Amino acid sequence: MNKSELIQSLSSRLSDIPEKDIDQATRSLLELIASTLEKGGRCEVRGFGSFSLHTRKAGMRRNPKTGKPVHTPEKHVPYFKPGKLLRETIASK
């Protein structure tokens, strides 16, 4: 499911709220999560999961196409850890 499909699904479930408002709320939520991660913070939604940053260390890797060694710098990557309720819901199906 992509963002537009999510908005359409929410709009069909919440028929009393205009789709424009759902779109704005969804975009705001995603922007808030991104800006929190950008500042080095962590965002947790109880029952759903938490978003945080993990650090990948710098090192030598190999280009899979040529086999030549390539230096990669240290970088931060977003990480999602599902919450207990989400894990249990998925495991029960």
C-alpha positions as CSV (number, residue, x, y, z in Angstrom):
1,M,0.0,0.0,0.0
2,N,1.4,3.4,-0.9
3,K,0.5,6.8,0.5
4,S,-2.3,7.6,-1.9
5,E,-3.9,4.1,-1.3
6,L,-3.6,4.7,2.4
7,I,-5.4,8.0,2.0
8,Q,-8.1,6.4,-0.1
9,S,-8.6,3.6,2.4
10,L,-8.9,6.0,5.3
11,S,-11.3,8.2,3.3
12,S,-13.6,5.2,2.6
13,R,-13.6,4.2,6.3
14,L,-14.1,7.7,7.6
15,S,-16.8,9.0,5.3
16,D,-17.6,11.9,7.6
17,I,-14.1,13.5,7.3
18,P,-13.3,15.1,3.9
19,E,-10.5,13.4,1.9
20,K,-8.6,16.7,1.8
21,D,-8.3,16.7,5.6
22,I,-7.2,13.1,5.7
23,D,-4.6,13.8,3.0
24,Q,-3.3,16.8,5.0
25,A,-3.2,14.8,8.3
26,T,-1.4,11.9,6.7
27,R,1.2,14.2,5.1
28,S,1.7,16.0,8.4
29,L,2.2,12.8,10.3
30,L,4.8,11.6,7.9
31,E,6.6,14.9,7.8
32,L,6.6,15.0,11.6
33,I,8.2,11.5,11.8
34,A,10.8,12.5,9.2
35,S,11.7,15.8,10.9
36,T,12.0,14.0,14.3
37,L,14.4,11.4,12.7
38,E,16.3,14.2,11.0
39,K,17.0,15.8,14.4
40,G,18.3,12.5,15.7
41,G,15.1,11.7,17.7
42,R,12.9,8.7,18.0
43,C,9.2,8.4,17.3
44,E,7.0,5.8,19.0
45,V,3.4,4.9,18.3
46,R,2.2,2.6,21.0
47,G,0.9,-0.7,19.7
48,F,2.2,0.0,16.2
49,G,6.0,0.5,16.4
50,S,8.8,2.9,16.7
51,F,11.0,4.7,14.2
52,S,14.6,5.4,15.0
53,L,18.0,5.9,13.3
54,H,20.7,3.2,13.1
55,T,24.3,4.0,12.2
56,R,26.1,2.0,9.5
57,K,29.8,2.1,10.1
58,A,32.2,3.2,7.4
59,G,34.2,0.5,5.7
60,M,35.4,-1.2,2.6
61,R,32.7,-3.0,0.5
62,R,32.9,-4.6,-2.9
63,N,31.1,-3.4,-6.0
64,P,29.0,-6.5,-7.0
65,K,29.3,-5.7,-10.7
66,T,33.1,-5.2,-10.9
67,G,34.3,-6.8,-7.8
68,K,36.5,-3.7,-7.0
69,P,36.7,-2.5,-3.4
70,V,34.7,0.7,-2.6
71,H,35.0,2.8,0.5
72,T,31.6,3.6,2.0
73,P,31.3,6.4,4.6
74,E,29.4,6.2,7.9
75,K,25.7,7.0,7.5
76,H,22.5,7.0,9.4
77,V,19.6,4.9,8.1
78,P,15.9,5.0,9.3
79,Y,14.8,1.8,11.2
80,F,11.3,0.6,12.1
81,K,10.7,-1.8,14.9
82,P,7.2,-3.1,15.1
83,G,5.3,-3.0,18.4
84,K,4.1,-6.0,20.3
85,L,0.4,-5.5,19.3
86,L,1.4,-5.3,15.6
87,R,3.7,-8.4,15.8
88,E,0.9,-10.4,17.6
89,T,-1.7,-9.3,15.0
90,I,0.4,-10.4,12.1
91,A,1.5,-13.6,13.8
92,S,-2.1,-14.7,14.5
93,K,-3.0,-14.6,10.8
